[in-house]
Amino acid sequence: MERRNFIKLAGSTGVAAASASLLAFPGKSEGKMANSKKLRVSYVGFFHETNTYLTEGMGETTLDRMRVFRGDQIKQQIKGTAIGGAVDVCEEEGWELLPGVMYYIDWCFSTVNDQAWADAKKDILDTLKTQLPMDIVYLSVHGAGMVNSTHDLEGDLAESVRGLVGKDTMIVWSGDLHGKITDKMVDNMNFFSACKQYPHMDMNAGARDAMYRGAAILAGESHPTPAYRKVPLMMGMSNTEEKGTFANRLKEKCIEIEKRPGVLNCSVMHGFPYQDSNFCGVFPMVTTENNLKLAEELVDELAKWIWDHRKESILPLEPLEKTMSTVLAMLEKDGHYVRRLPTKGDIIDHTPIVIGDAADNPGGGAGGGGTHLLKALMETKGLGKVAFMSIHDPETAKAAVAAGVGATINVSLGGKFEKLAGEPIKTKAYVKSISDGNEIVRGGTAFNGPFQLGPTARLIIEAENTVDVIVISGLCQTYDDTQGRPHGVIIQEYDVIGVKSGMHFRAFYENFTDKLLIADVPGTTSRDITLFEHTQLKYPVYPLDENAAFVV
């Protein structure tokens, strides 16, 4: 197998990820806007991806469950990250970045509490009042936010901000493609788009694109005209980078349309299936240069393509037992890790098998305490050296910290948030190491992002296999190996690694191995989207309803 070298994926966070359209803006030359006015930019937002099916097990999202970036923290900690494109443009262009406030999803993805939303929105608006007047407001929102009182968090915030700043201030945004498009968003933002890739390696570039578009509108050089449709299709979380798949072909269709004359942007919001909302669906949008008729013609073409190919969007599923059989076959073919004496410039000549627990993916709102995959990794004979990153269990992490390194403790591991995701595993565990959980992601989608995982522990559990389990107090999906590195987990030295992630782990691990698998197990982010009840839907949606219809 061809060796894969680790590449620092700065392209997800810097100019290298910029699209061709970004570099072709009127007035932008050699990285600087021809219009030399020093723009005043405010960065504010409430970034939340809401999984309503988590609310019963974890309670509503309150502000103490959110992370807040305020003032200079936005410059210092968001710069150069996936959500930091707007900050990067201000620094590179010499624009004035005003000290804003941004509430960011931390460890709870459940429905946002009404009072929390009211308090956060007041804070955002009060912050903006102190900054008036400004030229551009960049709204840092996700696209799938839901509050009890409104299922359109993004549109509600945009409407409120527009009411404060007036019609002459640009409001722009580029978000996660797992969201929605609403009339309030279109009516109150001057320009917005969605990233095209999942794993999301182009979010930074999308934000840059939105910022430059806002500047071009201000300069009178651009007049965007968007048109969108709502296609009654519910998609599972699909890899856009796997050649030939529905999601990949949809991405390529968007890119092809975007290259046509007069088109500024072509985006598709895939929707977010893990919420009980009337906004479930797929939302294509085409934005043209001052040509609404063209935008409507092209978005109808795209919507028809999506509907005509809807059956191809259904993800193939396989039972966990079959996945473990595949793992054993891979190990028989490629062998297990063998420790050797190190040499100068040594590269470990071993590639692990990495299994994503997509059904208990904290990145989609799951509780991260699911035990189905971990139990299989413990009990399937012959796996060799195994690591599991990670399991969300504050109670067990606290017990490990109290016992200290070197102690053997009785644990009831995981299974504390959602019964669907598996029962707790009762066993003895050796406390190998402890960390404060303050880490910086070093690769993949969340490159350079700071995460506060709370006290974390590496537990060694002896079963059919010896399994190193990283237990975290906070909640975060496994973007890379950051959760294990502080505990001495060197991924190339393991035969099998289980991770709590549905797709983002691929952006990092594919630099090391092509043996990447998905475990289909029960959980609140299961790839089988037909499992979830949708009481708020007011129209038939495919594949929940085989007879759903759509006419362009």
C-alpha positions in Angstrom: 0.0 0.0 0.0 1.2 3.5 -0.8 2.6 5.3 2.2 0.7 8.3 3.3 2.5 11.2 4.9 0.9 13.6 7.4 0.3 16.9 5.8 -0.5 20.0 7.9 -3.9 20.7 6.5 -3.6 24.5 6.5 -5.6 24.6 3.3 -8.7 24.2 5.4 -7.8 27.4 7.3 -6.0 29.7 4.9 -5.7 31.2 1.5 -4.7 27.9 0.0 -8.3 26.7 0.4 -9.8 29.8 -1.4 -11.9 29.0 -4.4 -11.4 30.4 -7.9 -14.4 32.6 -7.5 -13.0 34.2 -4.4 -9.9 35.3 -6.3 -11.9 36.8 -9.1 -13.8 39.4 -7.2 -14.1 42.9 -8.8 -11.7 45.2 -7.1 -9.6 42.4 -5.5 -6.0 42.4 -6.9 -3.0 40.5 -5.6 -4.7 39.8 -2.3 -5.7 43.4 -1.7 -9.0 45.2 -2.4 -8.6 48.0 -4.9 -11.0 50.0 -2.8 -8.6 51.1 -0.1 -11.2 52.1 2.4 -10.5 50.6 5.8 -13.7 48.7 6.5 -15.2 48.3 10.0 -16.3 44.7 10.6 -18.1 43.2 13.5 -17.9 39.4 14.1 -20.8 38.1 16.2 -22.8 35.0 16.3 -24.5 32.0 17.9 -23.1 28.8 16.4 -25.3 25.8 17.3 -26.2 22.6 15.5 -29.3 21.4 17.2 -30.2 17.7 17.7 -33.6 17.7 19.2 -33.5 14.0 19.9 -30.8 14.6 22.5 -32.9 17.0 24.5 -34.7 14.3 26.6 -31.4 12.7 27.7 -29.3 15.8 28.3 -31.7 18.6 28.9 -31.9 21.9 26.9 -28.9 23.9 25.9 -28.4 26.8 28.3 -25.7 29.4 28.1 -23.5 27.7 30.7 -23.3 24.9 28.1 -22.0 27.2 25.4 -18.5 28.5 25.0 -18.2 32.3 24.6 -15.5 34.1 22.6 -15.5 37.8 23.4 -13.4 40.8 22.3 -9.8 40.0 21.6 -10.5 36.3 22.1 -12.1 36.3 18.7 -8.8 37.5 17.1 -6.6 35.3 19.2 -8.5 32.0 19.2 -10.7 32.0 16.1 -8.1 33.4 13.6 -6.9 30.7 11.3 -9.6 28.2 12.1 -12.4 26.7 10.1 -14.8 29.4 11.3 -12.2 32.1 11.2 -12.2 33.2 7.6 -13.8 36.6 8.3 -11.1 37.3 11.0 -8.3 36.3 8.6 -9.6 38.6 5.8 -9.7 41.6 8.3 -6.1 41.0 9.3 -4.9 40.5 5.7 -6.7 43.5 4.3 -6.1 45.8 7.2 -9.8 46.2 8.0 -10.8 47.0 11.5 -12.2 44.0 13.3 -14.4 45.3 16.1 -14.5 43.4 19.4 -17.6 41.2 19.0 -19.1 38.2 20.8 -19.7 34.7 19.6 -21.5 31.9 21.4 -20.2 28.6 20.2 -21.5 25.1 20.7 -19.5 23.4 23.4 -20.8 20.1 24.9 -24.6 20.2 24.4 -26.3 20.0 21.0 -29.9 19.7 22.4 -32.6 22.3 21.7 -31.7 25.8 22.8 -33.5 27.1 25.8 -35.7 30.1 25.1 -34.2 32.2 27.9 -30.7 31.3 26.8 -31.5 32.5 23.3 -33.1 35.7 24.5 -30.1 36.5 26.7 -27.5 35.7 24.0 -29.4 37.7 21.4 -29.6 40.7 23.7 -25.8 40.4 24.4 -25.1 40.3 20.7 -27.3 43.3 19.9 -26.0 45.3 22.8 -22.5 44.6 21.6 -23.4 45.8 18.1 -25.0 48.9 19.5 -21.6 50.0 21.0 -19.9 49.5 17.6 -22.3 51.5 15.3 -21.8 52.4 12.6 -20.0 49.4 10.9 -19.6 48.4 7.3 -20.0 44.6 7.6 -21.5 42.3 10.2 -20.2 38.7 9.8 -22.8 36.4 11.4 -21.0 33.3 12.7 -23.9 30.8 12.7 -24.2 27.2 11.8 -27.4 26.8 9.7 -29.1 24.1 11.8 -29.9 26.1 15.0 -33.2 25.6 16.8 -34.8 27.2 19.8 -38.0 26.1 21.4 -39.7 29.3 20.3 -38.3 29.4 16.8 -36.9 26.7 14.5 -35.1 29.4 12.5 -32.4 30.6 14.8 -30.3 32.0 12.0 -33.1 33.9 10.3 -34.3 35.2 13.7 -30.8 36.5 14.5 -30.3 38.0 11.0 -33.7 39.8 11.2 -32.8 41.2 14.7 -29.4 42.4 13.5 -30.9 44.0 10.4 -33.4 45.9 12.5 -30.5 47.4 14.5 -27.8 48.1 11.9 -30.1 49.3 9.1 -30.1 48.6 5.4 -26.7 50.1 4.5 -24.7 47.7 6.6 -23.7 44.4 4.9 -24.7 41.2 6.7 -22.8 38.2 5.3 -22.3 34.6 6.3 -21.1 31.3 5.0 -22.1 28.2 6.9 -22.2 24.5 7.4 -24.0 22.6 4.6 -26.0 20.6 7.2 -28.5 23.4 7.6 -31.5 25.1 6.1 -32.4 28.2 4.0 -35.3 30.4 5.0 -37.0 33.5 3.7 -35.8 35.4 6.8 -32.2 34.5 6.0 -32.5 35.6 2.4 -34.4 38.8 3.2 -32.0 40.0 5.9 -28.5 38.9 4.6 -26.8 40.6 1.7 -24.9 37.5 0.8 -24.6 34.0 2.2 -23.6 30.5 1.1 -22.8 27.0 2.4 -19.5 25.1 2.3 -19.4 22.4 -0.4 -17.3 19.7 1.3 -18.1 17.1 4.0 -15.7 16.6 5.7 -15.8 20.4 5.9 -12.4 21.5 4.6 -13.6 24.7 2.9 -15.5 26.6 5.6 -12.7 29.1 6.0 -12.7 29.8 2.3 -16.5 30.2 2.2 -16.3 32.8 4.9 -13.6 34.7 3.0 -15.7 34.6 -0.1 -18.6 36.1 1.9 -16.5 38.9 3.3 -15.1 39.9 -0.1 -18.6 39.8 -1.6 -19.8 42.1 1.1 -17.0 44.5 0.3 -17.8 44.4 -3.4 -21.5 45.1 -2.7 -20.5 48.1 -0.5 -18.3 49.4 -3.4 -21.2 49.1 -5.8 -19.4 46.5 -7.8 -21.7 43.6 -7.1 -25.5 43.1 -6.8 -26.2 39.5 -5.8 -29.6 38.0 -6.6 -30.3 34.7 -4.8 -33.0 32.1 -5.5 -33.6 28.9 -3.5 -35.9 25.9 -3.4 -36.9 23.4 -0.7 -36.7 19.9 -2.0 -38.7 17.3 0.1 -35.7 15.0 0.5 -34.0 14.0 3.8 -30.4 13.1 3.4 -28.1 11.2 5.7 -24.7 12.7 6.5 -22.9 12.0 3.3 -19.3 12.1 2.2 -18.9 14.6 -0.6 -15.3 13.6 -1.4 -16.0 9.9 -2.2 -16.0 9.8 -6.0 -19.2 8.7 -7.7 -21.5 9.0 -4.7 -24.7 11.1 -4.7 -23.2 13.7 -2.4 -20.0 13.9 -4.5 -21.9 14.3 -7.8 -24.1 16.9 -6.2 -21.0 18.9 -5.1 -19.6 18.6 -8.7 -23.0 19.8 -10.1 -22.8 22.9 -7.9 -19.3 23.6 -9.0 -20.3 23.2 -12.7 -23.2 25.6 -12.3 -21.0 28.1 -10.4 -18.7 28.3 -13.3 -21.5 29.5 -15.7 -21.6 33.1 -16.8 -23.3 35.4 -14.4 -23.3 33.0 -11.4 -21.7 34.2 -8.2 -22.4 31.1 -6.0 -24.1 27.8 -6.1 -24.7 26.2 -2.7 -26.8 23.3 -1.4 -27.8 22.9 2.2 -28.1 19.2 2.7 -30.4 19.7 5.7 -30.0 18.2 9.2 -32.0 15.0 9.7 -31.5 14.9 13.5 -34.1 17.5 14.4 -37.8 17.4 14.6 -38.6 20.5 12.5 -40.5 21.6 9.4 -37.2 22.7 7.9 -36.1 19.2 7.2 -35.2 19.0 3.5 -32.5 19.8 0.9 -32.1 23.5 0.0 -30.4 24.3 -3.3 -29.6 28.0 -3.9 -28.1 29.9 -6.8 -26.9 33.5 -6.5 -26.4 35.4 -9.7 -25.0 38.9 -10.5 -28.2 41.0 -10.7 -30.2 38.5 -12.6 -33.0 36.9 -10.6 -34.5 35.2 -13.7 -31.2 33.3 -14.3 -30.9 32.4 -10.6 -34.4 30.9 -10.7 -33.8 29.0 -13.9 -30.6 27.5 -12.5 -31.9 26.6 -9.1 -34.8 24.9 -10.7 -32.4 22.9 -12.8 -30.4 21.9 -9.7 -33.5 21.1 -7.7 -34.8 18.8 -10.5 -31.4 17.0 -10.6 -31.5 16.4 -6.9 -35.1 15.1 -7.0 -34.5 12.9 -10.0 -31.5 11.3 -8.3 -33.1 11.1 -4.8 -32.9 7.3 -4.5 -29.1 7.4 -4.9 -28.9 9.6 -1.7 -29.9 6.6 0.6 -26.8 5.4 2.4 -25.9 1.7 2.5 -25.9 0.2 6.0 -24.4 -2.9 7.4 -24.6 -4.6 10.9 -21.7 -4.2 13.4 -21.0 -7.9 13.2 -20.1 -7.6 9.5 -17.9 -4.6 10.2 -15.9 -6.5 12.7 -15.6 -9.4 10.3 -14.1 -6.9 7.8 -11.7 -5.7 10.4 -10.5 -9.3 11.1 -10.0 -9.9 7.4 -7.9 -6.7 7.1 -5.7 -7.8 10.0 -5.2 -11.3 8.5 -4.2 -9.7 5.2 -2.0 -6.9 6.5 -0.8 -8.2 9.9 -0.7 -6.6 13.4 1.6 -3.9 14.7 5.1 -5.2 15.7 7.3 -3.0 17.9 10.8 -2.5 16.5 13.9 -0.7 17.6 13.8 2.9 16.4 16.3 4.2 13.9 17.3 7.7 12.8 14.4 9.3 10.8 12.3 6.3 11.7 8.8 6.1 10.2 6.5 3.5 11.7 5.6 1.2 8.9 2.1 0.3 10.0 -1.4 1.6 9.2 -4.2 1.3 11.7 -7.8 0.4 10.9 -10.0 3.3 12.0 -13.7 2.8 12.7 -16.0 5.8 13.0 -19.0 5.5 15.4 -21.3 7.6 13.2 -24.4 6.8 15.2 -23.0 8.4 18.4 -21.2 11.3 16.8 -21.0 14.4 19.1 -20.4 16.4 15.9 -24.0 15.7 15.0 -25.4 16.2 18.4 -25.1 12.7 20.0 -24.1 12.4 23.6 -20.8 10.6 22.9 -21.4 8.0 25.6 -22.5 5.2 23.4 -21.0 1.8 24.1 -21.9 -0.5 21.2 -18.7 -0.1 19.3 -16.5 -0.1 22.4 -18.1 -3.3 23.6 -17.4 -4.9 20.2 -13.7 -3.8 20.3 -13.4 -5.3 23.8 -15.0 -8.6 22.9 -14.0 -9.4 19.3 -11.0 -11.8 19.7 -7.9 -11.2 17.7 -8.0 -7.4 17.2 -4.6 -6.8 18.7 -3.7 -3.4 20.1 -6.9 -1.3 20.3 -7.6 2.4 21.2 -10.9 4.1 21.6 -11.2 7.9 21.4 -13.3 8.8 23.1 -16.2 8.2 25.5 -18.1 11.1 27.1 -18.4 10.2 30.8 -17.8 13.0 33.3 -18.5 10.7 36.3 -15.9 8.2 35.3 -13.3 10.9 34.4 -13.9 12.4 37.9 -13.4 9.0 39.5 -10.2 8.4 37.6 -8.8 11.8 38.6 -9.7 11.1 42.2 -8.1 7.7 42.2 -4.9 9.0 40.5 -2.5 7.5 38.0 -1.6 3.8 38.8 -5.0 3.0 40.5 -7.3 0.3 39.4 -11.0 1.3 39.7 -14.4 -0.2 39.1 -16.2 1.7 36.4 -19.6 1.9 34.9 -18.4 3.3 31.6 -20.7 5.3 29.2 -24.4 4.7 28.6 -25.4 7.7 30.8 -27.2 9.9 28.2 -29.1 7.9 25.7 -30.4 4.3 26.2 -30.4 3.9 22.4 -26.6 4.2 22.3 -26.0 1.3 24.6 -25.9 0.3 28.3 -22.9 1.2 30.6 -20.0 -1.2 30.6 -19.2 -2.4 34.1 -15.6 -3.5 34.4 -12.3 -2.8 36.1 -9.9 -0.2 34.6 -6.4 0.8 35.2 -5.8 4.6 35.3 -2.8 5.1 33.0 -2.8 8.9 32.7 -4.7 12.1 33.4 -4.9 15.4 31.4 -6.6 18.7 31.9 -8.3 18.4 28.5 -7.2 21.8 27.2 -6.0 20.9 23.6 -5.5 22.4 20.1 -6.7 20.2 17.2 -3.7 19.7 14.9 -5.3 18.4 11.8 -8.4 18.0 9.7 -11.6 19.9 9.7 -11.1 21.8 13.0 -7.4 22.5 12.4 -6.0 24.9 15.0 -9.2 25.0 17.0 -9.0 25.2 20.8 -11.1 22.6 22.7 -11.8 22.4 26.4 -12.5 18.7 27.1 -12.4 19.0 30.8 -10.5 16.5 32.9 -9.7 13.4 30.7 -8.2 10.0 31.5 -6.7 7.1 29.7 -8.0 3.9 31.1 -6.7 0.5 30.2 -9.3 -2.2 30.1 -8.4 -5.9 29.9 -10.9 -8.0 28.0 -10.4 -10.2 24.9 -8.2 -7.4 23.8 -6.4 -4.7 25.8 -8.2 -1.5 25.0 -6.9 2.0 25.7 -10.0 4.2 26.3 -9.9 7.9 26.5 -12.6 9.2 28.8 -13.5 12.9 28.5 -15.6 15.2 30.7 -16.6 17.5 28.0 -18.2 16.6 24.6 -16.3 16.7 21.3 -16.1 14.4 18.3 -12.8 12.9 17.3 -11.4 15.2 14.7 -7.9 13.8 14.8 -5.6 12.2 17.5 -5.6 15.2 19.8 -7.7 13.4 22.5 -5.1 10.6 22.7 -1.7 12.3 22.1 -1.5 13.9 25.6 -2.0 10.3 27.0 0.8 8.7 24.9 -1.5 7.3 22.2 0.6 7.1 19.0 -2.0 6.1 16.4 0.5 4.2 14.1 1.2 1.8 16.9 -2.4 0.5 17.1 -4.1 -2.1 15.1 -7.6 -0.8 15.5 -8.9 2.6 16.6 -12.5 3.4 17.3 -13.4 7.1 17.1 -16.5 9.1 17.9 -17.1 10.7 14.5 -19.2 10.2 11.5 -17.1 11.8 8.8 -14.7 14.5 10.0 -12.2 12.0 11.3 -11.6 11.0 7.6 -9.9 14.4 6.8 -7.2 13.6 9.3 -6.8 9.8 9.3 -6.8 9.4 5.5 -3.3 10.9 5.7 -2.2 7.8 7.5 -4.4 5.0 6.2 -7.0 4.0 3.7 -8.6 1.5 6.1 -11.4 3.7 7.2 -14.8 2.1 8.2 -18.1 3.2 9.6 -20.0 1.3 12.3 -23.8 1.3 11.9 -25.1 1.0 15.4 -28.1 2.5 17.2 -27.7 6.1 18.3 -29.1 9.6 18.0 -27.0 10.3 14.8 -27.7 7.0 13.1 -27.2 6.9 9.4 -30.6 5.3 9.2 -32.5 8.5 9.2 -35.9 6.7 9.0 -35.5 5.8 12.7 -36.4 9.3 13.8 -39.9 10.6 14.4 -40.7 13.9 12.7 -43.9 15.3 14.3 -43.3 18.9 13.0 -43.1 18.1 9.3 -46.1 19.6 7.5 -45.4 17.8 4.1 -44.3 14.4 2.9 -40.5 13.9 2.7 -38.6 11.2 0.9 -37.6 8.6 2.1 -39.8 8.9 5.1 -42.7 8.9 2.7 -42.1 6.9 -0.5 -44.9 8.7 -2.2 -43.5 12.2 -1.6 -43.8 14.4 -4.7 -41.9 17.5 -5.9 -42.7 19.6 -9.0 -40.3 22.3 -10.1 
